[in-house]
Amino acid sequence: MTTLTVRLNPFDEAILEDLVKNTGETKTTLVIDGLRFLHNAMREEDQVTRPSAREFDGFLRQLAEREKDPEVLLARERLTGRKPVWED
C-alpha cells in the first residue's frame, strides 16, 4: 500500500478534523472517498464536449456574424412564420 503525505493549510485541516469528528471515519477513508467521488464526477463529465480555445473562438465569431447562406436564411424565415403546436 502506498503512503501519501498531504500538507493542508489550517482551514482545510480544520475541515478534515471536523469531518473525522462528525462522520467517525478515518482521515484515510475520507481522502479515499474524496478521490473516488472526484474521479466518478470527472468520468460522468466525459460526455461534455470541450472545444479547444481556437475552436471556441471560431464558434463565438460564427454566432456574432449574421448568416449569409441564402438557404439557411430561407429556412429560418419559414420557421419563424410557423405557429408552435402548443399555441393551437
Residue frames relative to the residue before (quaternion, step in Angstrom):
aa qw qx qy qz dx dy dz
M 1.0000 0.0000 0.0000 0.0000 0.00 0.00 0.00
T 0.4125 -0.7172 0.5160 0.2217 3.57 -1.01 0.90
T 0.2947 -0.7318 0.5877 0.1794 3.55 -1.10 0.75
L 0.1351 -0.7870 0.6005 0.0413 3.55 -0.97 0.92
T 0.1462 -0.7595 0.6286 0.0816 3.55 -0.92 0.95
V 0.0725 -0.8043 0.5898 -0.0010 3.56 -0.74 1.09
R 0.2279 -0.7476 0.6099 0.1315 3.55 -0.93 0.96
L 0.0782 -0.8100 0.5811 -0.0007 3.55 -0.67 1.13
N 0.4425 -0.6335 0.5455 0.3244 3.54 -1.12 0.61
P 0.7100 -0.4848 0.2859 0.4232 3.62 -1.17 0.40
F 0.6348 0.5359 -0.3395 0.4411 3.61 0.99 -0.75
D 0.6982 0.4576 -0.2740 0.4776 3.58 0.82 -0.99
E 0.6049 0.5456 -0.3513 0.4616 3.58 1.09 -0.65
A 0.6494 0.5087 -0.3109 0.4720 3.57 1.00 -0.83
I 0.6219 0.5298 -0.3390 0.4665 3.59 1.02 -0.76
L 0.6691 0.4986 -0.3013 0.4615 3.58 0.88 -0.94
E 0.6548 0.5051 -0.3129 0.4672 3.58 0.91 -0.85
D 0.6436 0.5179 -0.3167 0.4662 3.57 1.01 -0.82
L 0.6442 0.5133 -0.3175 0.4698 3.59 1.02 -0.79
V 0.6229 0.5302 -0.3355 0.4673 3.58 1.00 -0.81
K 0.6801 0.5029 -0.2805 0.4537 3.55 0.89 -0.99
N 0.7602 0.4157 -0.2142 0.4509 3.59 0.83 -1.01
T 0.7404 0.3948 -0.2388 0.4887 3.61 1.09 -0.54
G 0.3758 -0.7273 0.4906 0.2986 3.55 1.16 -0.55
E 0.5172 0.6258 -0.4147 0.4111 3.59 1.29 0.13
T 0.5171 -0.6135 0.4871 0.3448 3.56 -1.24 0.34
K 0.6500 -0.4923 0.3941 0.4241 3.57 -1.26 0.29
T 0.6280 0.5482 -0.3298 0.4431 3.57 0.99 -0.86
T 0.6704 0.4985 -0.2971 0.4624 3.58 0.87 -0.96
L 0.6579 0.5121 -0.3108 0.4564 3.59 0.95 -0.86
V 0.6523 0.4984 -0.3182 0.4743 3.60 0.96 -0.82
I 0.6552 0.5022 -0.3165 0.4673 3.60 0.92 -0.86
D 0.6416 0.5154 -0.3248 0.4660 3.60 0.96 -0.84
G 0.6497 0.5196 -0.3118 0.4590 3.58 1.01 -0.83
L 0.6418 0.5191 -0.3185 0.4660 3.57 0.99 -0.83
R 0.6806 0.4912 -0.2882 0.4609 3.56 0.90 -0.94
F 0.6267 0.5353 -0.3329 0.4582 3.58 1.02 -0.81
L 0.6746 0.4879 -0.2893 0.4723 3.58 0.88 -0.96
H 0.6362 0.5313 -0.3241 0.4560 3.58 0.96 -0.85
N 0.6795 0.4821 -0.2903 0.4707 3.60 0.88 -0.92
A 0.6369 0.5280 -0.3284 0.4558 3.58 1.00 -0.79
M 0.6691 0.4902 -0.3008 0.4707 3.59 0.97 -0.81
R 0.6257 0.5309 -0.3385 0.4606 3.59 1.06 -0.69
E 0.6472 0.5117 -0.3177 0.4672 3.57 1.04 -0.75
E 0.6623 0.5084 -0.2982 0.4626 3.58 1.13 -0.62
D 0.4477 0.7094 -0.4486 0.3082 3.60 1.24 -0.17
Q 0.6266 0.5453 -0.3380 0.4425 3.57 1.18 -0.41
V 0.5555 0.5955 -0.3863 0.4332 3.58 1.30 -0.11
T 0.3445 -0.7259 0.5575 0.2087 3.57 -0.94 0.90
R 0.0588 -0.7955 0.6031 -0.0025 3.55 -0.80 1.05
P 0.1869 -0.8020 0.5567 0.1096 3.59 -0.19 1.23
S 0.5765 -0.5513 0.4600 0.3900 3.54 -1.28 0.36
A 0.6815 -0.4735 0.3492 0.4352 3.58 -1.25 0.28
R 0.6511 0.5182 -0.3169 0.4552 3.60 0.99 -0.84
E 0.6640 0.4957 -0.3031 0.4707 3.58 0.94 -0.89
F 0.6591 0.5079 -0.3116 0.4589 3.58 0.96 -0.84
D 0.6350 0.5165 -0.3275 0.4719 3.59 0.99 -0.79
G 0.6387 0.5177 -0.3190 0.4715 3.58 1.03 -0.78
F 0.6326 0.5279 -0.3200 0.4676 3.56 1.03 -0.79
L 0.6627 0.4944 -0.3037 0.4734 3.60 0.93 -0.89
R 0.6338 0.5227 -0.3280 0.4663 3.57 1.02 -0.80
Q 0.6456 0.5224 -0.3102 0.4627 3.57 1.00 -0.86
L 0.6498 0.5085 -0.3191 0.4663 3.60 1.02 -0.75
A 0.6822 0.5055 -0.2861 0.4441 3.57 1.01 -0.84
E 0.6684 0.4872 -0.3021 0.4740 3.59 1.09 -0.67
R 0.4783 -0.6450 0.5064 0.3144 3.55 -1.14 0.57
E 0.5623 -0.6054 0.4502 0.3386 3.55 -1.13 0.70
K 0.1964 -0.8014 0.5576 0.0915 3.57 -0.97 0.86
D 0.5613 0.6143 -0.3846 0.3996 3.59 1.20 -0.43
P 0.4195 -0.7417 0.4598 0.2501 3.63 -0.53 1.14
E 0.6286 0.5371 -0.3462 0.4433 3.62 1.03 -0.68
V 0.6532 0.4969 -0.3104 0.4797 3.56 0.99 -0.84
L 0.6477 0.5197 -0.3207 0.4556 3.59 0.95 -0.85
L 0.6531 0.5049 -0.3095 0.4720 3.59 0.98 -0.83
A 0.6499 0.5110 -0.3160 0.4654 3.59 0.94 -0.84
R 0.6495 0.5058 -0.3187 0.4698 3.61 0.96 -0.79
E 0.6394 0.5309 -0.3221 0.4534 3.55 1.00 -0.84
R 0.6473 0.5078 -0.3152 0.4730 3.59 0.99 -0.83
L 0.6570 0.5183 -0.3144 0.4482 3.59 0.96 -0.83
T 0.6760 0.4946 -0.3063 0.4524 3.60 0.92 -0.83
G 0.6545 0.5193 -0.3129 0.4517 3.57 1.19 -0.44
R 0.6024 0.5688 -0.3575 0.4309 3.60 1.24 -0.20
K 0.4054 -0.6856 0.5556 0.2385 3.47 -1.22 0.67
P 0.4635 -0.6843 0.4743 0.3033 3.64 -0.76 0.93
V 0.6213 -0.5762 0.3964 0.3535 3.55 -1.13 0.76
W 0.6927 0.4973 -0.2896 0.4347 3.59 0.94 -0.85
E 0.6402 0.5098 -0.3366 0.4658 3.62 1.25 -0.05
D 0.4326 0.7055 -0.4618 0.3192 3.61 1.24 0.13
